[in-house]
Amino acid sequence: MARNKYPEVTVSKILDVALKLFLEKGYEQTTIQDIVDELGGLTKGAIYHHFKSKEDIITALGKNIFNNNNPFEKVRNHQTMNGLEKLRTVLKLSVTDTEKHMVDTATIPLVKNPRFLANLLDNQINIVAPLLKELFDEGIQDGSIKAKYSKSLSEMFVLLTNFWLTPSIFPATQEEILEKINIVRTVFDGIGIPVFDDELLSLCKTAAVDFIK
């Protein structure tokens, strides 16, 4: 068998087709064979060469979407924003990222899978938290963030915002999730990270309610 000279092209095709099918049919209803049927000539072997399972595919999708639309890169070199403003902008961009939310919705059936949750936690702690730490460090240095211990803060931040506030991981009614958002805002304000302005608070509440529907 000839070796694939362009594996990144194959991976990209698999992810594009998988995303389309996950959104159209749902994650649970989509099979590896469905993905093969849409790939025009690729075999199951080609898919399994790059991904061990559907779980690996959707995990890669999430990372791919993040890398292609990384909100941290959009603010990193912005000269007119202080650290807190950059952090606030990152959150607003994340909350309004419709493609990311579509994938998040598709992954709801996977939240009871320990392996998937472990991968998600690893991604948040080892990829997102260090990027948050950069903004915390910048905000502490410029005085816009009145807090210390940027590494611990960044880890706590991702756990609260990307796990505790996620209804598929911690089931909650609309009323309860809105209550949680207010609690997180109070906590962050209290430790010197007033990131939730009125606009961000409104965006978070709208996104949370839409996710629960």
N, CA, C and O of each residue as an XYZ file, in Angstrom:
852
protein
N       0.850     -1.198      0.000
C       0.000      0.000      0.000
C       0.884      1.246      0.000
O       1.816      1.346      0.798
N       0.599      2.180     -0.878
C       1.380      3.401     -0.954
C       1.197      4.231      0.314
O       0.098      4.327      0.859
N       2.277      4.818      0.761
C       2.214      5.626      1.969
C       1.579      6.966      1.657
O       1.862      7.577      0.626
N       0.717      7.417      2.558
C       0.054      8.696      2.387
C       1.059      9.831      2.595
O       1.586     10.013      3.693
N       1.318     10.592      1.524
C       2.294     11.670      1.612
C       1.735     12.895      2.333
O       2.495     13.760      2.769
N       0.421     12.970      2.457
C      -0.202     14.148      3.041
C      -1.199     13.739      4.127
O      -2.404     13.925      3.956
N      -0.715     13.188      5.238
C      -1.626     12.721      6.288
C      -2.471     13.833      6.878
O      -3.601     13.603      7.308
N      -1.915     15.055      6.900
C      -2.689     16.163      7.467
C      -3.934     16.458      6.639
O      -4.953     16.896      7.174
N      -3.847     16.214      5.314
C      -5.016     16.416      4.447
C      -6.083     15.372      4.765
O      -7.271     15.686      4.833
N      -5.650     14.137      4.956
C      -6.589     13.067      5.310
C      -7.265     13.360      6.639
O      -8.482     13.220      6.764
N      -6.487     13.764      7.628
C      -7.049     14.098      8.942
C      -8.060     15.219      8.821
O      -9.129     15.164      9.428
N      -7.730     16.235      8.045
C      -8.637     17.364      7.865
C      -9.951     16.928      7.226
O     -11.022     17.378      7.634
N      -9.870     16.045      6.218
C     -11.086     15.541      5.566
C     -11.946     14.752      6.553
O     -13.165     14.913      6.596
N     -11.303     13.908      7.336
C     -12.042     13.101      8.319
C     -12.761     14.008      9.309
O     -13.935     13.795      9.613
N     -12.060     15.017      9.810
C     -12.657     15.915     10.792
C     -13.800     16.730     10.190
O     -14.825     16.941     10.837
N     -13.622     17.181      8.961
C     -14.680     17.966      8.309
C     -15.951     17.127      8.138
O     -17.053     17.582      8.446
N     -15.783     15.896      7.641
C     -16.931     15.017      7.429
C     -17.555     14.634      8.760
O     -18.780     14.625      8.888
N     -16.733     14.318      9.749
C     -17.255     13.925     11.057
C     -18.059     15.049     11.676
O     -19.138     14.808     12.218
N     -17.559     16.270     11.607
C     -18.293     17.415     12.169
C     -19.644     17.571     11.489
O     -20.662     17.770     12.151
N     -19.647     17.480     10.167
C     -20.892     17.601      9.413
C     -21.910     16.543      9.865
O     -23.076     16.860     10.098
N     -21.468     15.305      9.985
C     -22.375     14.215     10.362
C     -22.808     14.315     11.823
O     -23.972     14.066     12.138
N     -21.890     14.675     12.714
C     -22.241     14.807     14.124
C     -23.331     15.861     14.311
O     -24.236     15.698     15.130
N     -23.228     16.942     13.542
C     -24.213     18.018     13.674
C     -25.535     17.657     12.995
O     -26.604     18.051     13.462
N     -25.459     16.914     11.901
C     -26.683     16.543     11.181
C     -27.416     15.386     11.844
O     -28.637     15.429     11.998
N     -26.674     14.349     12.238
C     -27.290     13.120     12.745
C     -27.199     12.977     14.259
O     -27.972     12.243     14.874
N     -26.245     13.687     14.848
C     -25.973     13.500     16.258
C     -24.792     12.563     16.440
O     -24.549     11.696     15.600
N     -24.062     12.729     17.521
C     -22.874     11.930     17.752
C     -23.202     10.444     17.877
O     -22.568      9.607     17.234
N     -24.185     10.123     18.700
C     -24.518      8.723     18.961
C     -24.994      8.005     17.707
O     -24.732      6.816     17.529
N     -25.696      8.733     16.833
C     -26.284      8.114     15.644
C     -25.289      7.977     14.490
O     -25.555      7.268     13.520
N     -24.162      8.644     14.592
C     -23.154      8.586     13.530
C     -22.181      7.436     13.792
O     -21.638      7.308     14.889
N     -21.969      6.606     12.778
C     -21.029      5.493     12.897
C     -19.750      5.798     12.108
O     -19.710      6.707     11.280
N     -18.733      5.026     12.387
C     -17.503      5.156     11.605
C     -17.791      4.872     10.135
O     -17.213      5.505      9.252
N     -18.688      3.917      9.871
C     -19.035      3.602      8.489
C     -19.701      4.786      7.807
O     -19.461      5.031      6.625
N     -20.541      5.531      8.538
C     -21.157      6.739      7.981
C     -20.081      7.723      7.536
O     -20.188      8.336      6.475
N     -19.055      7.864      8.349
C     -17.964      8.779      8.015
C     -17.217      8.281      6.776
O     -16.889      9.063      5.884
N     -16.955      6.974      6.730
C     -16.286      6.379      5.568
C     -17.085      6.637      4.297
O     -16.522      6.999      3.264
N     -18.393      6.449      4.379
C     -19.256      6.611      3.205
C     -19.207      8.017      2.629
O     -19.448      8.210      1.437
N     -18.896      9.002      3.469
C     -18.865     10.397      3.019
C     -17.472     10.843      2.565
O     -17.300     11.961      2.079
N     -16.489      9.969      2.724
C     -15.106     10.374      2.458
C     -14.640     10.107      1.031
O     -13.563     10.553      0.637
N     -15.429      9.397      0.269
C     -15.101      9.203     -1.139
C     -13.793      8.492     -1.398
O     -12.848      9.089     -1.914
N     -13.729      7.213     -1.043
C     -12.545      6.428     -1.375
C     -11.698      6.009     -0.194
O     -10.947      5.039     -0.291
N     -11.798      6.708      0.906
C     -11.042      6.300      2.087
C     -11.707      5.108      2.765
O     -12.922      4.930      2.684
N     -10.906      4.311      3.422
C     -11.417      3.112      4.080
C     -11.464      3.307      5.590
O     -10.958      4.294      6.122
N     -12.089      2.334      6.275
C     -12.073      2.360      7.729
C     -10.637      2.316      8.254
O     -10.303      2.937      9.263
N      -9.801      1.562      7.537
C      -8.405      1.470      7.944
C      -7.716      2.824      7.957
O      -6.889      3.109      8.823
N      -8.075      3.663      6.971
C      -7.479      5.002      6.908
C      -7.892      5.837      8.119
O      -7.095      6.598      8.666
N      -9.156      5.680      8.528
C      -9.630      6.420      9.704
C      -8.940      5.915     10.964
O      -8.436      6.696     11.770
N      -8.926      4.583     11.118
C      -8.329      4.018     12.327
C      -6.812      4.194     12.380
O      -6.204      4.033     13.438
N      -6.211      4.518     11.257
C      -4.784      4.834     11.254
C      -4.518      6.134     12.012
O      -3.467      6.310     12.626
N      -5.502      7.043     11.953
C      -5.342      8.354     12.586
C      -6.116      8.487     13.898
O      -5.714      9.241     14.784
N      -7.217      7.761     14.023
C      -8.069      7.876     15.209
C      -8.474      6.486     15.694
O      -8.873      5.633     14.901
N      -8.369      6.273     16.985
C      -8.712      4.966     17.537
C     -10.220      4.767     17.659
O     -10.696      3.632     17.680
N     -10.976      5.865     17.739
C     -12.413      5.755     17.986
C     -13.111      7.058     17.629
O     -12.471      8.054     17.294
N     -14.449      7.028     17.707
C     -15.214      8.267     17.520
C     -14.863      9.281     18.592
O     -14.849     10.485     18.336
N     -14.579      8.793     19.798
C     -14.218      9.696     20.887
C     -12.958     10.482     20.536
O     -12.868     11.681     20.798
N     -11.982      9.788     19.938
C     -10.764     10.471     19.522
C     -11.061     11.516     18.449
O     -10.456     12.588     18.426
N     -11.987     11.194     17.574
C     -12.334     12.130     16.502
C     -12.942     13.397     17.073
O     -12.558     14.499     16.683
N     -13.885     13.255     17.992
C     -14.558     14.456     18.501
C     -13.642     15.244     19.435
O     -13.765     16.464     19.544
N     -12.725     14.549     20.107
C     -11.730     15.259     20.908
C     -10.828     16.089     19.998
O     -10.516     17.241     20.300
N     -10.414     15.490     18.880
C      -9.576     16.205     17.917
C     -10.334     17.370     17.291
O      -9.752     18.418     17.010
N     -11.618     17.185     17.077
C     -12.437     18.268     16.534
C     -12.424     19.482     17.456
O     -12.252     20.615     17.007
N     -12.606     19.231     18.743
C     -12.604     20.331     19.699
C     -11.283     21.081     19.697
O     -11.260     22.311     19.726
N     -10.180     20.337     19.663
C      -8.867     20.967     19.644
C      -8.651     21.729     18.338
O      -8.070     22.814     18.328
N      -9.124     21.148     17.240
C      -8.955     21.773     15.935
C      -9.702     23.100     15.860
O      -9.173     24.093     15.360
N     -10.934     23.109     16.360
C     -11.727     24.333     16.355
C     -11.076     25.391     17.239
O     -11.028     26.567     16.879
N     -10.575     24.963     18.401
C      -9.902     25.903     19.300
C      -8.664     26.495     18.624
O      -8.452     27.707     18.668
N      -7.850     25.645     18.001
C      -6.620     26.125     17.377
C      -6.894     27.045     16.191
O      -6.144     27.990     15.948
N      -7.967     26.769     15.457
C      -8.291     27.585     14.290
C      -8.927     28.911     14.655
O      -8.923     29.851     13.860
N      -9.474     28.987     15.863
C     -10.158     30.211     16.281
C      -9.772     30.539     17.718
O     -10.625     30.816     18.561
N      -8.448     30.501     17.981
C      -7.926     30.659     19.333
C      -8.126     32.098     19.814
O      -7.486     33.013     19.295
N      -9.004     32.308     20.796
C      -9.260     33.685     21.253
C      -8.058     34.309     21.946
O      -7.927     35.532     21.967
N      -7.172     33.484     22.518
C      -5.989     34.022     23.179
C      -5.035     34.671     22.172
O      -4.410     35.690     22.462
N      -4.935     34.062     20.981
C      -4.073     34.631     19.949
C      -4.620     35.971     19.457
O      -3.857     36.853     19.067
N      -5.935     36.115     19.479
C      -6.550     37.347     18.986
C      -6.275     38.546     19.883
O      -6.302     39.689     19.426
N      -6.011     38.284     21.163
C      -5.784     39.412     22.084
C      -4.326     39.551     22.512
O      -3.949     40.567     23.095
N      -3.505     38.547     22.230
C      -2.150     38.494     22.784
C      -1.351     39.764     22.519
O      -0.712     40.291     23.430
N      -1.377     40.255     21.304
C      -0.557     41.413     20.941
C      -1.357     42.705     20.842
O      -0.911     43.672     20.225
N      -2.534     42.720     21.447
C      -3.373     43.915     21.414
C      -2.794     44.954     22.371
O      -2.770     44.747     23.584
N      -2.331     46.066     21.818
C      -1.587     47.041     22.606
C      -2.458     47.925     23.500
O      -1.963     48.490     24.475
N      -3.738     48.051     23.182
C      -4.582     48.990     23.930
C      -5.343     48.329     25.074
O      -6.051     49.019     25.808
N      -5.218     47.020     25.249
C      -5.927     46.312     26.315
C      -4.980     45.960     27.455
O      -3.829     45.583     27.235
N      -5.491     46.092     28.683
C      -4.729     45.573     29.812
C      -5.057     44.091     29.997
O      -5.860     43.534     29.248
N      -4.443     43.456     30.984
C      -4.639     42.014     31.168
C      -6.081     41.637     31.429
O      -6.577     40.657     30.875
N      -6.762     42.405     32.269
C      -8.158     42.103     32.579
C      -9.034     42.240     31.344
O      -9.910     41.407     31.113
N      -8.813     43.264     30.559
C      -9.601     43.475     29.342
C      -9.360     42.347     28.336
O     -10.288     41.918     27.650
N      -8.139     41.877     28.250
C      -7.855     40.744     27.358
C      -8.576     39.492     27.845
O      -9.157     38.760     27.044
N      -8.543     39.243     29.148
C      -9.238     38.091     29.716
C     -10.731     38.167     29.444
O     -11.356     37.176     29.067
N     -11.286     39.334     29.635
C     -12.720     39.538     29.406
C     -13.070     39.295     27.936
O     -14.096     38.690     27.625
N     -12.206     39.772     27.041
C     -12.451     39.603     25.603
C     -12.358     38.138     25.205
O     -13.158     37.661     24.400
N     -11.384     37.419     25.764
C     -11.248     35.984     25.494
C     -12.537     35.258     25.864
O     -13.022     34.421     25.103
N     -13.090     35.577     27.028
C     -14.313     34.913     27.465
C     -15.487     35.259     26.558
O     -16.302     34.393     26.239
N     -15.576     36.504     26.146
C     -16.670     36.912     25.255
C     -16.565     36.204     23.906
O     -17.573     35.758     23.358
N     -15.360     36.101     23.375
C     -15.167     35.395     22.104
C     -15.512     33.920     22.248
O     -16.096     33.328     21.340
N     -15.159     33.322     23.377
C     -15.454     31.908     23.603
C     -16.948     31.666     23.718
O     -17.474     30.709     23.151
N     -17.630     32.535     24.453
C     -19.072     32.370     24.674
C     -19.846     32.521     23.374
O     -20.889     31.892     23.197
N     -19.345     33.352     22.461
C     -20.065     33.615     21.210
C     -19.549     32.785     20.030
O     -19.948     33.019     18.889
N     -18.669     31.825     20.297
C     -18.125     30.950     19.240
C     -19.152     29.862     18.926
O     -19.212     28.846     19.619
N     -19.947     30.068     17.898
C     -21.051     29.154     17.594
C     -20.572     27.763     17.181
O     -21.210     26.765     17.516
N     -19.461     27.691     16.461
C     -18.958     26.376     16.038
C     -18.532     25.553     17.256
O     -18.793     24.352     17.330
N     -17.877     26.213     18.203
C     -17.466     25.523     19.423
C     -18.686     25.024     20.185
O     -18.684     23.907     20.704
N     -19.719     25.841     20.253
C     -20.912     25.440     21.000
C     -21.636     24.279     20.321
O     -22.236     23.440     20.993
N     -21.581     24.232     18.996
C     -22.200     23.113     18.298
C     -21.485     21.807     18.633
O     -22.123     20.774     18.835
N     -20.155     21.864     18.690
C     -19.398     20.669     19.060
C     -19.664     20.311     20.518
O     -19.811     19.136     20.852
N     -19.726     21.320     21.389
C     -20.022     21.059     22.799
C     -21.360     20.342     22.946
O     -21.496     19.419     23.748
N     -22.336     20.774     22.171
C     -23.654     20.144     22.216
C     -23.578     18.698     21.730
O     -24.213     17.806     22.293
N     -22.789     18.481     20.672
C     -22.658     17.125     20.126
C     -21.981     16.180     21.111
O     -22.203     14.970     21.057
N     -21.155     16.718     22.012
C     -20.417     15.866     22.945
C     -21.186     15.562     24.228
O     -20.675     14.847     25.091
N     -22.390     16.086     24.371
C     -23.162     15.853     25.594
C     -23.259     14.368     25.945
O     -23.091     14.022     27.115
N     -23.524     13.468     24.978
C     -23.623     12.046     25.340
C     -22.330     11.451     25.903
O     -22.350     10.368     26.488
N     -21.204     12.155     25.729
C     -19.923     11.597     26.148
C     -19.512     11.973     27.565
O     -18.499     11.484     28.067
N     -20.290     12.840     28.216
C     -19.816     13.368     29.498
C     -19.758     12.304     30.587
O     -19.087     12.498     31.601
N     -20.447     11.185     30.395
C     -20.386     10.113     31.388
C     -19.247      9.139     31.108
O     -19.054      8.164     31.834
N     -18.499      9.417     30.045
C     -17.373      8.565     29.672
C     -16.115      9.054     30.389
O     -15.645     10.157     30.109
N     -15.558      8.261     31.307
C     -14.385      8.713     32.075
C     -13.196      9.111     31.203
O     -12.489     10.073     31.503
N     -12.987      8.362     30.122
C     -11.851      8.664     29.248
C     -12.030     10.017     28.578
O     -11.078     10.789     28.463
N     -13.245     10.303     28.137
C     -13.507     11.582     27.486
C     -13.309     12.732     28.474
O     -12.703     13.749     28.140
N     -13.825     12.561     29.687
C     -13.678     13.606     30.702
C     -12.205     13.811     31.061
O     -11.762     14.937     31.282
N     -11.459     12.714     31.116
C     -10.030     12.825     31.417
C      -9.302     13.608     30.324
O      -8.437     14.433     30.619
N      -9.651     13.350     29.067
C      -9.048     14.085     27.954
C      -9.423     15.560     28.009
O      -8.595     16.436     27.758
N     -10.684     15.820     28.341
C     -11.157     17.194     28.434
C     -10.416     17.941     29.538
O      -9.983     19.078     29.348
N     -10.274     17.291     30.694
C      -9.562     17.917     31.807
C      -8.100     18.165     31.444
O      -7.554     19.227     31.741
N      -7.475     17.190     30.803
C      -6.085     17.341     30.391
C      -5.913     18.527     29.457
O      -4.959     19.295     29.585
N      -6.846     18.675     28.511
C      -6.798     19.783     27.571
C      -6.924     21.124     28.286
O      -6.198     22.070     27.980
N      -7.853     21.200     29.242
C      -8.075     22.455     29.958
C      -6.892     22.825     30.847
O      -6.486     23.987     30.891
N      -6.341     21.846     31.555
C      -5.256     22.131     32.489
C      -3.932     22.382     31.774
O      -3.153     23.238     32.194
N      -3.672     21.644     30.699
C      -2.359     21.726     30.055
C      -2.297     22.652     28.844
O      -1.209     23.010     28.393
N      -3.456     23.042     28.317
C      -3.465     23.954     27.168
C      -4.103     25.290     27.529
O      -3.496     26.344     27.338
N      -5.315     25.248     28.044
C      -6.044     26.494     28.311
C      -5.507     27.224     29.542
O      -5.309     28.439     29.506
N      -5.269     26.485     30.634
C      -4.814     27.131     31.868
C      -3.503     27.914     31.683
O      -3.406     29.034     32.183
N      -2.487     27.368     30.983
C      -1.259     28.159     30.772
C      -1.510     29.442     29.980
O      -0.851     30.454     30.218
N      -2.462     29.407     29.036
C      -2.794     30.616     28.284
C      -3.486     31.630     29.192
O      -3.247     32.833     29.086
N      -4.340     31.140     30.078
C      -4.970     32.024     31.054
C      -3.926     32.624     31.992
O      -4.006     33.800     32.346
N      -2.956     31.821     32.389
C      -1.907     32.299     33.300
C      -1.175     33.488     32.699
O      -0.833     34.428     33.418
N      -0.929     33.464     31.395
C      -0.274     34.595     30.740
C      -1.063     35.870     30.951
O      -0.489     36.925     31.223
N      -2.392     35.778     30.825
C      -3.236     36.961     30.990
C      -3.305     37.390     32.449
O      -3.308     38.584     32.752
N      -3.361     36.408     33.361
C      -3.333     36.751     34.786
C      -2.019     37.456     35.134
O      -2.022     38.466     35.838
N      -0.915     36.931     34.649
C       0.383     37.553     34.913
C       0.417     38.986     34.379
O       0.907     39.899     35.044
N      -0.112     39.163     33.168
C      -0.119     40.499     32.577
C      -1.007     41.446     33.384
O      -0.641     42.594     33.636
N      -2.178     40.946     33.785
C      -3.086     41.783     34.560
C      -2.539     42.127     35.936
O      -2.732     43.244     36.416
N      -1.857     41.180     36.577
C      -1.242     41.444     37.881
C      -0.135     42.486     37.728
O       0.022     43.370     38.570
N       0.629     42.367     36.639
C       1.726     43.304     36.410
C       1.221     44.710     36.111
O       1.791     45.688     36.594
N       0.146     44.821     35.312
C      -0.334     46.166     34.960
C      -1.338     46.720     35.980
O      -1.778     47.864     35.865
N      -1.694     45.906     36.974
C      -2.556     46.387     38.046
C      -4.046     46.229     37.814
O      -4.846     46.601     38.672
N      -4.434     45.684     36.670
C      -5.870     45.538     36.391
C      -6.470     44.344     37.127
O      -7.687     44.269     37.300
N      -5.623     43.411     37.562
C      -6.055     42.251     38.349
C      -5.384     42.318     39.715
O      -4.158     42.297     39.818
N      -6.196     42.400     40.756
C      -5.688     42.535     42.122
C      -5.661     41.161     42.796
O      -6.361     40.935     43.782
N      -4.872     40.275     42.274
C      -4.814     38.924     42.809
C      -3.388     38.418     42.724
O      -2.529     39.054     42.113
N      -3.136     37.261     43.346
C      -1.825     36.632     43.304
C      -1.979     35.184     42.846
O      -3.088     34.709     42.605
N      -0.871     34.510     42.734
C      -0.870     33.073     42.459
C      -1.537     32.757     41.114
O      -2.542     32.049     41.055
N      -0.962     33.292     40.049
C      -1.595     33.193     38.733
C      -1.784     31.758     38.262
O      -2.781     31.461     37.603
N      -0.856     30.861     38.582
C      -0.993     29.470     38.134
C      -2.204     28.810     38.792
O      -3.023     28.194     38.111
N      -2.316     28.938     40.101
C      -3.456     28.355     40.810
C      -4.761     28.998     40.368
O      -5.776     28.315     40.228
N      -4.741     30.304     40.148
C      -5.948     31.002     39.700
C      -6.403     30.503     38.332
O      -7.596     30.313     38.096
N      -5.440     30.292     37.432
C      -5.806     29.845     36.087
C      -6.431     28.458     36.121
O      -7.371     28.178     35.378
N      -5.904     27.583     36.990
C      -6.461     26.237     37.103
C      -7.860     26.276     37.707
O      -8.767     25.587     37.239
N      -8.030     27.096     38.762
C      -9.352     27.240     39.357
C     -10.344     27.819     38.353
O     -11.509     27.424     38.313
N      -9.866     28.759     37.545
C     -10.715     29.429     36.575
C     -11.307     28.439     35.583
O     -12.509     28.465     35.320
N     -10.459     27.557     35.026
C     -10.975     26.608     34.043
C     -11.900     25.580     34.687
O     -12.865     25.137     34.065
N     -11.611     25.201     35.930
C     -12.474     24.223     36.597
C     -13.859     24.800     36.855
O     -14.863     24.108     36.683
N     -13.919     26.049     37.262
C     -15.222     26.663     37.538
C     -15.980     26.979     36.249
O     -17.163     26.662     36.131
N     -15.306     27.600     35.288
C     -16.016     28.064     34.096
C     -16.289     26.962     33.084
O     -17.323     26.978     32.417
N     -15.365     25.995     32.959
C     -15.512     24.969     31.915
C     -15.988     23.622     32.422
O     -16.203     22.704     31.632
N     -16.154     23.494     33.718
C     -16.685     22.249     34.277
C     -17.902     22.518     35.160
O     -18.995     22.029     34.875
N     -17.717     23.290     36.228
C     -18.813     23.517     37.163
C     -19.987     24.239     36.510
O     -21.140     24.013     36.879
N     -19.702     25.099     35.549
C     -20.771     25.833     34.866
C     -21.304     25.101     33.638
O     -22.134     25.639     32.906
N     -20.837     23.897     33.413
C     -21.300     23.118     32.251
C     -22.403     22.170     32.682
O     -22.134     21.200     33.391
N     -23.654     22.427     32.268
C     -24.792     21.625     32.742
C     -24.711     20.149     32.389
O     -25.273     19.315     33.099
N     -24.015     19.809     31.298
C     -23.919     18.401     30.934
C     -22.998     17.630     31.877
O     -23.096     16.407     31.978
N     -22.101     18.344     32.571
C     -21.206     17.706     33.532
C     -21.790     17.791     34.937
O     -21.825     16.800     35.666
N     -22.249     18.988     35.311
C     -22.944     19.196     36.577
C     -24.379     19.590     36.255
O     -24.664     20.773     36.071
N     -25.296     18.611     36.183
C     -26.687     18.893     35.798
C     -27.295     20.016     36.640
O     -27.132     20.066     37.859
N     -27.991     20.898     35.959
C     -28.604     22.038     36.637
C     -29.788     22.535     35.834
O     -29.809     22.430     34.608
N     -30.777     23.077     36.536
C     -31.899     23.722     35.872
C     -31.447     25.100     35.402
O     -30.350     25.544     35.742
N     -32.282     25.773     34.625
C     -31.951     27.125     34.183
C     -31.736     28.039     35.381
O     -30.795     28.832     35.404
N     -32.601     27.927     36.364
C     -32.477     28.764     37.551
C     -31.174     28.486     38.285
O     -30.515     29.412     38.758
N     -30.801     27.217     38.383
C     -29.578     26.849     39.096
C     -28.326     27.296     38.358
O     -27.362     27.733     38.987
N     -28.326     27.193     37.028
C     -27.140     27.603     36.288
C     -26.955     29.112     36.350
O     -25.824     29.595     36.400
N     -28.053     29.862     36.346
C     -27.950     31.313     36.477
C     -27.433     31.682     37.865
O     -26.663     32.629     38.025
N     -27.866     30.925     38.852
C     -27.372     31.122     40.218
C     -25.872     30.841     40.293
O     -25.133     31.573     40.951
N     -25.430     29.790     39.625
C     -24.004     29.449     39.619
C     -23.171     30.551     38.964
O     -22.093     30.891     39.452
N     -23.664     31.100     37.874
C     -22.941     32.172     37.193
C     -22.770     33.365     38.119
O     -21.701     33.974     38.161
N     -23.811     33.697     38.855
C     -23.718     34.807     39.803
C     -22.726     34.505     40.924
O     -22.013     35.396     41.385
N     -22.684     33.242     41.360
C     -21.723     32.844     42.390
C     -20.297     32.987     41.880
O     -19.434     33.524     42.573
N     -20.052     32.502     40.657
C     -18.709     32.599     40.081
C     -18.298     34.065     39.947
O     -17.153     34.421     40.225
N     -19.222     34.898     39.527
C     -18.916     36.333     39.411
C     -18.532     36.901     40.778
O     -17.559     37.646     40.891
N     -19.288     36.552     41.805
C     -19.015     37.047     43.148
C     -17.646     36.579     43.638
O     -16.900     37.345     44.247
N     -17.324     35.305     43.365
C     -16.024     34.756     43.769
C     -14.887     35.508     43.082
O     -13.931     35.929     43.733
N     -14.992     35.673     41.780
C     -13.922     36.340     41.043
C     -13.782     37.801     41.459
O     -12.667     38.298     41.619
N     -14.902     38.486     41.633
C     -14.848     39.868     42.101
C     -14.150     39.942     43.462
O     -13.353     40.845     43.715
N     -14.461     38.980     44.330
C     -13.937     38.988     45.686
C     -12.439     38.774     45.773
O     -11.801     39.238     46.718
N     -11.860     38.066     44.783
C     -10.421     37.807     44.823
C      -9.657     38.732     43.869
O      -8.476     38.521     43.594
N     -10.350     39.757     43.372
C      -9.659     40.769     42.583
C      -9.597     40.532     41.100
O      -8.723     41.062     40.412
N     -10.550     39.712     40.587
C     -10.611     39.468     39.137
C     -12.026     39.837     38.651
O     -12.835     38.945     38.396
N     -12.330     41.128     38.521
C     -13.680     41.550     38.126
C     -13.931     41.385     36.626
O     -14.192     42.355     35.914
N     -13.847     40.147     36.167
C     -13.899     39.880     34.730
C     -15.320     39.966     34.182
O     -15.510     40.271     33.005
N     -16.329     39.698     35.032
C     -17.704     39.664     34.550
C     -18.334     41.053     34.547
O     -18.957     41.457     35.529
N     -18.173     41.783     33.444
C     -18.930     43.014     33.303
C     -20.350     42.655     32.877
O     -20.655     41.478     32.680
N     -21.212     43.640     32.735
C     -22.625     43.355     32.439
C     -22.794     42.629     31.110
O     -23.648     41.752     30.984
N     -21.975     42.994     30.111
C     -22.094     42.354     28.794
C     -21.723     40.880     28.868
O     -22.445     40.032     28.344
N     -20.604     40.566     29.513
C     -20.179     39.179     29.620
C     -21.158     38.360     30.449
O     -21.454     37.210     30.123
N     -21.656     38.960     31.520
C     -22.629     38.258     32.364
C     -23.868     37.904     31.557
O     -24.389     36.794     31.671
N     -24.343     38.841     30.744
C     -25.523     38.595     29.921
C     -25.254     37.515     28.875
O     -26.106     36.658     28.639
N     -24.069     37.549     28.243
C     -23.716     36.546     27.241
C     -23.646     35.152     27.857
O     -24.122     34.183     27.266
N     -23.054     35.055     29.040
C     -22.923     33.759     29.717
C     -24.290     33.196     30.086
O     -24.541     32.002     29.919
N     -25.162     34.043     30.581
C     -26.490     33.584     30.986
C     -27.296     33.127     29.775
O     -27.989     32.112     29.835
N     -27.206     33.868     28.687
C     -27.912     33.491     27.458
C     -27.395     32.164     26.920
O     -28.182     31.295     26.545
N     -26.075     32.004     26.879
C     -25.464     30.779     26.372
C     -25.839     29.578     27.244
O     -26.112     28.493     26.729
N     -25.851     29.776     28.570
C     -26.178     28.686     29.481
C     -27.620     28.244     29.311
O     -27.905     27.047     29.269
N     -28.520     29.194     29.214
C     -29.936     28.876     29.045
C     -30.178     28.157     27.720
O     -30.937     27.190     27.657
N     -29.519     28.643     26.657
C     -29.663     28.002     25.335
C     -29.127     26.577     25.368
O     -29.690     25.693     24.723
N     -28.052     26.342     26.108
C     -27.451     25.007     26.193
C     -28.382     24.021     26.871
O     -28.421     22.846     26.506
N     -29.135     24.495     27.862
C     -30.029     23.630     28.612
C     -31.286     23.284     27.830
O     -31.872     22.221     28.030
N     -31.701     24.176     26.941
C     -32.961     23.967     26.186
C     -32.924     22.667     25.406
O     -33.889     22.331     24.720
